[in-house]
Amino acid sequence: MENYLRLIPKRNENIRLKKMDDKYYLLIPMDSPFDIIARKLHGEYRRLELDERGVFVWNLCDGTRNIKLIGKKVRERFGEEEGLYERLITFILELYKRNLISLGGTDE
């Protein structure tokens, strides 16, 4: 797990965070040729809803902090909790798999 904690996440600049109807969404452009039908049905963006914690983490993924530091900030904001880093790593890896963030080298 220590190797993951040193990774530095950075948001994809094409993804926007937007508040709509008291909820927060990541707006993900549908720009692939395979998205043509989805664009006609749903518009230009896919939406991924984030809760308060997800928005907080998303905003910290600016390419300047590693996952360990992001976890410390989450703990400061939301309090101590068991399994914090495991859940944080899972969330960040899910964002990475969806190409919503990149993961930079470690800051040893």
Secondary structure, 3 states (H helix, E strand, C coil): CHHHHCCEEEECCCCEEEEECCEEEEEEECCCHHHHHHHHHHCCEEEEEECHHHHHHHHHCECCCCHHHHHHHHHHHHCCCCCHHHHHHHHHHHHHHCCCEEEECCCC
